[in-house]
Amino acid sequence: MPGTSITTSDAGSTATQPNPCVEHTGFFNWYTRFVTGPAVVRFSPEQKLRLALDNLINPWNLATIFGEASIEVAANSHSPYGPGFPGWGRLSGVNFTQDMTDQFFGTFLVPTITHTDPHFHRRPDLSIPRRVLHCVSQTFWQSADNGRDTINYSQIVAPVFDIAISNLYVPGQQTHFSADAERYGVDLATAPIDNLITEFVPSIASHIHVHVVFVQRIINHVATNPP
């Protein structure tokens, strides 16, 4: 597909070549977002929307959403969602809607308005300490469509919309300002976790053949929802 690329990196090398993604006709190759390097490819608004849709309906993403709901309902049958299959269905619907809102604002709308790149770029050409620093800094700083660095509007602005909209339908969620500010702070503080997993897991997955997306969502959930 035009507009996507794979960057191969030996020590100090960042050669970029086009990747047509024939096996994912009409959608982005999910694994490509984890193996691309520092090269920036300009995405059109349509491509950003299609990327958001693919992120949402990817089978691994859906399986993780439904799996998380199963575990949570089994662990706490007295939650606002209720026990059994009805509770699982309600919680799955809420989780799916929250993910849909996050993808719409964080991957499509905000990046389209601000002309920024909607995904994190790995830097396997750097040393490990500098890669860690890169993961943290990209929470606040990202690449624009023109290749220059700019504020990470997706990470800073999009959660505000996510929280405001979730207050309208998530059962049992506190909606006062301090609770919203706490959720925003947690979201911002845990954002580097996603970048760190995206940066370092591909090298592990290449040896054990684990689907990176599945591993990423599981670790993200454990990190943001401690026992």
Backbone hydrogen bonds, N-H to C=O, Kabsch-Sander energy under -0.5 kcal/mol:
donor,donor_aa,acceptor,acceptor_aa,energy
4,T,1,M,-1.3
6,I,17,Q,-1.9
8,T,6,I,-0.6
8,T,15,A,-1.8
13,S,10,D,-2.2
15,A,8,T,-0.9
17,Q,6,I,-1.7
19,N,4,T,-1.2
24,H,21,C,-1.6
25,T,22,V,-0.9
27,F,24,H,-2.7
30,W,28,F,-0.6
32,T,29,N,-0.7
33,R,29,N,-0.8
33,R,30,W,-0.8
34,F,31,Y,-1.5
35,V,31,Y,-0.8
35,V,32,T,-0.8
36,T,32,T,-1.5
48,K,44,S,-2.3
49,L,45,P,-2.1
50,R,46,E,-2.4
51,L,47,Q,-2.3
52,A,48,K,-2.1
53,L,49,L,-2.2
54,D,50,R,-2.5
55,N,51,L,-2.6
56,L,52,A,-1.6
57,I,53,L,-2.7
58,N,54,D,-1.1
61,N,58,N,-0.6
62,L,58,N,-2.3
63,A,59,P,-2.6
64,T,60,W,-1.8
65,I,61,N,-2.2
66,F,62,L,-2.5
67,G,63,A,-2.2
68,E,64,T,-2.8
69,A,65,I,-1.9
70,S,66,F,-1.9
71,I,67,G,-2.1
72,E,68,E,-2.5
73,V,69,A,-2.5
74,A,70,S,-2.1
75,A,71,I,-2.1
76,N,72,E,-1.8
79,S,76,N,-1.0
82,G,79,S,-1.7
87,G,83,P,-1.5
88,W,84,G,-2.3
89,G,85,F,-2.6
90,R,86,P,-2.3
91,L,87,G,-2.6
92,S,88,W,-2.5
93,G,89,G,-2.1
94,V,90,R,-2.1
95,N,91,L,-2.7
96,F,92,S,-2.5
97,T,93,G,-2.3
98,Q,94,V,-2.5
99,D,95,N,-2.3
100,M,96,F,-2.5
101,T,97,T,-2.5
102,D,98,Q,-2.3
103,Q,99,D,-2.4
104,F,100,M,-2.4
105,F,101,T,-2.4
106,G,102,D,-2.7
107,T,103,Q,-1.8
108,F,103,Q,-1.2
108,F,104,F,-0.5
109,L,104,F,-3.3
110,V,105,F,-2.1
112,T,108,F,-2.1
113,I,109,L,-2.5
114,T,110,V,-2.6
115,H,111,P,-0.8
116,T,111,P,-1.9
117,D,143,S,-2.7
122,R,36,T,-1.2
122,R,120,F,-0.5
126,L,123,R,-1.8
131,R,127,S,-2.2
132,V,128,I,-2.4
133,L,129,P,-2.2
134,H,130,R,-2.2
135,C,131,R,-2.1
136,V,132,V,-1.9
137,S,133,L,-2.8
138,Q,134,H,-2.0
139,T,136,V,-1.4
140,F,137,S,-1.5
141,W,137,S,-1.7
142,Q,150,T,-3.2
144,A,148,R,-3.7
145,D,115,H,-3.0
147,G,144,A,-2.0
150,T,142,Q,-3.2
152,N,140,F,-2.0
153,Y,151,I,-1.9
156,I,152,N,-1.9
157,V,153,Y,-3.1
158,A,153,Y,-1.1
158,A,154,S,-0.5
160,V,157,V,-1.4
161,F,157,V,-0.9
161,F,158,A,-0.6
162,D,158,A,-2.1
163,I,159,P,-2.7
164,A,160,V,-2.1
165,I,161,F,-2.5
166,S,162,D,-2.4
167,N,163,I,-1.6
168,L,165,I,-1.5
169,Y,166,S,-1.1
170,V,166,S,-2.6
173,Q,170,V,-1.3
180,D,176,H,-2.2
181,A,177,F,-2.9
182,E,178,S,-2.0
183,R,179,A,-2.2
184,Y,180,D,-2.3
185,G,181,A,-2.4
186,V,182,E,-2.5
187,D,183,R,-2.3
188,L,184,Y,-2.3
189,A,185,G,-2.6
190,T,186,V,-2.2
191,A,187,D,-0.7
193,I,190,T,-1.3
194,D,190,T,-0.7
194,D,191,A,-0.7
195,N,191,A,-1.2
196,L,192,P,-2.8
197,I,193,I,-2.3
198,T,194,D,-2.3
199,E,195,N,-2.3
200,F,196,L,-2.3
201,V,197,I,-2.4
204,I,200,F,-0.8
204,I,201,V,-0.8
205,A,201,V,-3.1
206,S,202,P,-2.1
207,H,204,I,-1.5
208,I,204,I,-1.8
209,H,205,A,-2.2
215,V,211,H,-1.8
216,Q,212,V,-2.8
217,R,213,V,-2.2
218,I,214,F,-2.0
219,I,215,V,-2.3
220,N,216,Q,-2.6
221,H,217,R,-2.3
222,V,218,I,-2.2
223,A,219,I,-2.5
224,T,220,N,-2.3
225,N,221,H,-1.5
